[in-house]
Amino acid sequence: MINKIKSKLPFGVRKLIRHLYPFNKSNPYNYYHPRFNQLNISDYFLFRCDNFESIFIAENSLAIFSAEPIECKHLFYFFNVSGNKCGKFEIVSALFHYQLNIKTHMTGGEKIGSFIHQTIYSNDLLNKESDLKSNKLIFQHRGYTGYRSLNSKHDNYSFLHGNFGSMYFHKGKLLSLSTQRAEHSYTPQIIIKAGKFYELYFSNPTNKILKISITLILKSNKLSSIKTLYINPMGSYMFEYSSNSESEIGNISWKTNLPVGRAIVFENDGVLFDIFHS
């Protein structure tokens, strides 16, 4: 009956219904978001200052849009693994991209956590462009984070684009458009290898506790539940795993109510490391 009713509705109405909760429990974002000037939506990025160096490539959106240098204030807000704000750093630059070298004095001494990137432009600058006079702008920051092992003999960084988040600051408060919906299962496009050490970083960009159930997938097609995580709102968690068994372990999987509940995976054999989204 529901499908019959939906088939008679105009396409625009059906499209709206698909985005509204509870009709679509898989939609990863809240449909409604606040309207205010220069809205900044940022992915939730991971920083590591433990045995890794972390850098971030922050885009100057208006400079890129205008194809000329434009003065921009970059703001970086840092959060510890418990989801509490632990640091802030800001810089003014007219470059198309600004490279931030993340240090512990920026993160309040925290060695592992998350951060978001925000930008601010002057109203005078925005009013110079006829297309921007309304100031109803939405900047989506999906910059690149690079990681380099301190133990590596190589100078290159391994880079990832933003994973998932939709975080923003409004009136001094961290908010998010991300939401928990129906349960999803995830299996990364890797195979767990014997003799390698894995670090899986999960972040929670929502405003309630996130549950993640981790399972090993054995080569015999059997599943072995090994851990259940509970991550604070705006918090993160590092799950470590290694195996010496070449014959038993096939892969790793997890279930969560976060529709894009991917992890950032570090694979390390003691000499080289690789990093990728799950």
C-alpha positions as CSV (number, residue, x, y, z in Angstrom):
1,M,0.0,0.0,0.0
2,I,2.8,2.4,0.9
3,N,4.6,1.8,-2.4
4,K,1.4,2.3,-4.3
5,I,0.8,5.7,-2.6
6,K,4.4,6.8,-3.2
7,S,4.2,5.9,-6.9
8,K,1.4,8.5,-7.3
9,L,3.3,11.3,-5.6
10,P,5.3,13.9,-7.7
11,F,9.0,13.1,-8.1
12,G,10.0,16.2,-6.0
13,V,7.8,15.1,-3.1
14,R,9.2,11.5,-3.3
15,K,12.7,12.8,-3.3
16,L,12.0,14.9,-0.1
17,I,10.5,11.9,1.6
18,R,13.6,9.8,0.9
19,H,15.7,12.3,2.9
20,L,13.4,12.7,5.9
21,Y,13.7,10.6,9.0
22,P,12.1,8.0,9.7
23,F,11.3,7.3,6.1
24,N,15.0,6.8,5.2
25,K,16.9,5.3,8.1
26,S,20.0,5.0,6.0
27,N,20.4,8.7,5.3
28,P,23.7,9.7,6.9
29,Y,22.8,13.4,7.5
30,N,20.1,15.3,9.2
31,Y,17.9,16.9,6.4
32,Y,17.6,20.2,8.2
33,H,20.6,22.3,8.9
34,P,20.8,25.9,10.4
35,R,21.0,28.8,8.0
36,F,23.6,31.4,8.9
37,N,26.4,33.3,7.1
38,Q,29.5,31.4,5.9
39,L,28.4,28.0,7.1
40,N,31.5,25.7,7.3
41,I,31.0,22.0,7.2
42,S,34.1,20.0,7.9
43,D,34.9,16.3,7.8
44,Y,36.3,14.9,11.1
45,F,40.0,14.4,10.6
46,L,42.5,12.3,12.6
47,F,45.7,13.6,14.0
48,R,48.6,11.5,15.3
49,C,51.5,13.0,17.2
50,D,52.6,9.8,18.9
51,N,55.1,7.9,16.7
52,F,53.8,9.7,13.5
53,E,53.9,13.2,12.1
54,S,50.7,14.6,10.8
55,I,50.1,17.4,8.3
56,F,46.9,18.9,6.9
57,I,46.4,20.5,3.5
58,A,43.7,23.2,4.1
59,E,41.9,24.7,1.1
60,N,41.2,28.4,0.6
61,S,37.9,27.9,-1.1
62,L,37.3,31.5,-2.2
63,A,40.8,31.8,-3.6
64,I,40.3,28.6,-5.6
65,F,36.8,29.8,-6.7
66,S,38.1,33.2,-7.8
67,A,41.4,31.9,-9.2
68,E,43.4,34.5,-7.3
69,P,44.9,34.9,-3.9
70,I,42.4,35.9,-1.2
71,E,43.0,36.5,2.4
72,C,41.5,33.8,4.6
73,K,41.5,33.0,8.3
74,H,41.9,29.2,8.8
75,L,40.8,27.9,12.2
76,F,41.6,24.4,13.4
77,Y,39.7,22.9,16.4
78,F,41.2,19.8,18.1
79,F,39.4,17.2,20.2
80,N,40.8,14.4,22.3
81,V,39.7,10.7,22.1
82,S,37.0,11.5,24.7
83,G,35.4,14.1,22.5
84,N,36.5,17.1,24.5
85,K,38.0,20.2,22.9
86,C,41.7,20.3,23.7
87,G,43.2,22.9,21.4
88,K,42.7,25.6,18.8
89,F,45.0,27.1,16.1
90,E,44.4,29.9,13.7
91,I,46.4,31.4,10.9
92,V,45.7,34.1,8.2
93,S,46.9,33.2,4.7
94,A,46.1,34.2,1.1
95,L,47.5,31.0,-0.4
96,F,45.3,28.6,-2.3
97,H,46.3,25.9,0.1
98,Y,47.8,26.2,3.6
99,Q,49.8,23.3,5.0
100,L,49.5,22.8,8.7
101,N,52.1,20.8,10.6
102,I,50.2,19.6,13.6
103,K,52.2,19.8,16.9
104,T,51.2,18.9,20.4
105,H,51.3,22.5,21.5
106,M,48.2,23.0,19.2
107,T,46.4,19.9,20.6
108,G,46.8,20.7,24.3
109,G,49.5,17.9,24.6
110,E,47.2,15.2,23.2
111,K,49.0,12.8,20.9
112,I,46.0,11.2,19.2
113,G,42.6,12.8,18.5
114,S,40.4,14.5,15.9
115,F,40.1,18.0,14.4
116,I,37.9,20.1,12.1
117,H,38.9,22.9,9.7
118,Q,36.9,26.2,9.4
119,T,37.4,29.4,7.4
120,I,36.4,33.0,7.8
121,Y,36.4,35.7,5.1
122,S,35.6,39.4,5.7
123,N,32.2,40.6,4.6
124,D,33.8,43.4,2.6
125,L,35.6,40.8,0.6
126,L,32.5,38.8,0.0
127,N,30.5,41.8,-1.1
128,K,33.1,42.6,-3.8
129,E,31.8,39.6,-5.7
130,S,28.3,39.9,-7.1
131,D,27.7,36.2,-6.8
132,L,28.6,36.2,-3.1
133,K,26.7,39.3,-1.9
134,S,24.0,37.1,-0.2
135,N,26.7,35.7,2.0
136,K,24.7,32.5,2.1
137,L,27.7,30.3,1.6
138,I,28.4,26.7,2.5
139,F,32.1,25.7,2.6
140,Q,32.6,21.9,2.6
141,H,36.1,21.1,3.9
142,R,37.4,17.7,2.8
143,G,41.1,18.5,2.8
144,Y,43.9,16.0,2.9
145,T,45.7,14.7,5.9
146,G,49.2,13.3,5.5
147,Y,51.0,10.9,7.9
148,R,54.7,9.9,8.2
149,S,56.1,7.4,10.6
150,L,58.9,8.8,12.7
151,N,60.7,5.5,12.3
152,S,60.6,5.6,8.6
153,K,63.7,6.3,6.5
154,H,61.5,7.9,3.8
155,D,60.5,11.5,3.6
156,N,57.1,11.0,1.9
157,Y,53.8,11.3,3.6
158,S,50.8,9.0,3.0
159,F,47.7,11.1,2.3
160,L,43.9,10.5,2.9
161,H,41.1,12.8,2.0
162,G,38.4,13.6,4.6
163,N,36.5,10.5,5.7
164,F,33.2,11.5,7.2
165,G,31.9,14.2,9.6
166,S,29.9,17.3,8.6
167,M,30.9,19.1,11.8
168,Y,30.6,22.8,12.3
169,F,30.8,25.5,15.0
170,H,27.9,27.7,15.7
171,K,27.8,30.2,18.6
172,G,30.8,28.6,20.1
173,K,29.4,25.1,20.2
174,L,30.5,22.1,18.1
175,L,27.5,20.7,16.2
176,S,27.1,18.0,13.5
177,L,24.8,17.1,10.7
178,S,25.9,13.4,10.9
179,T,23.3,11.0,12.4
180,Q,23.0,7.4,13.5
181,R,20.4,5.4,11.6
182,A,19.9,1.7,10.8
183,E,22.7,-0.8,11.5
184,H,25.2,-1.3,8.7
185,S,28.0,-3.8,8.3
186,Y,31.5,-2.9,6.9
187,T,34.3,-5.1,5.6
188,P,37.4,-3.2,4.4
189,Q,38.9,-3.9,1.0
190,I,42.0,-5.5,2.6
191,I,43.0,-8.9,3.8
192,I,44.5,-9.3,7.3
193,K,48.1,-10.5,6.8
194,A,50.1,-12.6,9.3
195,G,53.1,-10.8,10.7
196,K,51.6,-7.3,10.2
197,F,50.2,-4.9,12.8
198,Y,47.0,-3.0,12.3
199,E,45.6,0.1,13.9
200,L,42.0,1.0,13.0
201,Y,40.8,4.5,14.0
202,F,37.1,5.0,14.4
203,S,35.6,8.5,15.0
204,N,32.1,9.4,16.2
205,P,30.9,12.6,14.5
206,T,27.4,12.3,16.1
207,N,25.9,13.7,19.3
208,K,25.3,10.4,21.0
209,I,27.4,7.4,22.0
210,L,28.4,5.2,19.0
211,K,28.4,1.4,19.4
212,I,30.8,-0.6,17.1
213,S,30.9,-4.4,17.2
214,I,34.1,-5.9,15.7
215,T,34.2,-9.4,14.2
216,L,37.0,-11.5,12.7
217,I,36.2,-13.2,9.4
218,L,37.9,-16.6,9.4
219,K,39.0,-18.3,6.2
220,S,36.6,-21.1,7.0
221,N,33.7,-18.5,6.6
222,K,33.2,-18.6,10.4
223,L,32.8,-15.3,12.3
224,S,34.5,-14.6,15.6
225,S,33.2,-11.6,17.7
226,I,36.2,-10.1,19.4
227,K,35.3,-6.6,20.8
228,T,32.5,-4.1,21.2
229,L,33.4,-0.4,21.4
230,Y,31.5,2.5,22.8
231,I,32.7,5.9,21.5
232,N,31.8,9.2,23.2
233,P,30.1,11.9,21.1
234,M,32.8,13.6,19.0
235,G,35.3,11.1,20.4
236,S,37.5,8.5,18.7
237,Y,39.0,5.1,19.4
238,M,42.1,3.2,18.2
239,F,41.6,-0.6,17.8
240,E,44.8,-2.6,17.5
241,Y,45.1,-6.1,16.0
242,S,47.8,-8.5,14.8
243,S,47.9,-12.1,13.8
244,N,50.6,-14.8,13.5
245,S,48.2,-17.3,11.9
246,E,48.5,-17.4,8.1
247,S,45.8,-20.0,7.8
248,E,43.0,-18.8,10.0
249,I,42.4,-15.1,9.6
250,G,40.8,-13.7,6.4
251,N,39.6,-10.2,7.3
252,I,37.9,-8.0,9.9
253,S,34.4,-6.5,9.9
254,W,32.2,-4.4,12.1
255,K,28.7,-3.3,12.6
256,T,27.5,0.2,13.6
257,N,24.5,2.5,13.2
258,L,26.7,5.1,11.5
259,P,25.8,4.9,7.8
260,V,29.4,5.8,6.7
261,G,31.1,4.1,9.6
262,R,34.5,3.6,7.9
263,A,37.7,3.4,9.8
264,I,41.2,4.8,9.0
265,V,43.5,1.8,8.8
266,F,47.3,1.8,9.4
267,E,49.1,-1.4,8.3
268,N,52.6,-1.8,9.6
269,D,55.2,-4.6,9.2
270,G,57.8,-2.9,11.4
271,V,59.6,-1.4,8.5
272,L,57.0,0.1,6.1
273,F,53.4,1.3,6.7
274,D,50.4,1.8,4.5
275,I,47.3,3.8,5.3
276,F,43.8,3.8,3.7
277,H,40.1,4.2,4.3
278,S,38.3,1.0,5.0
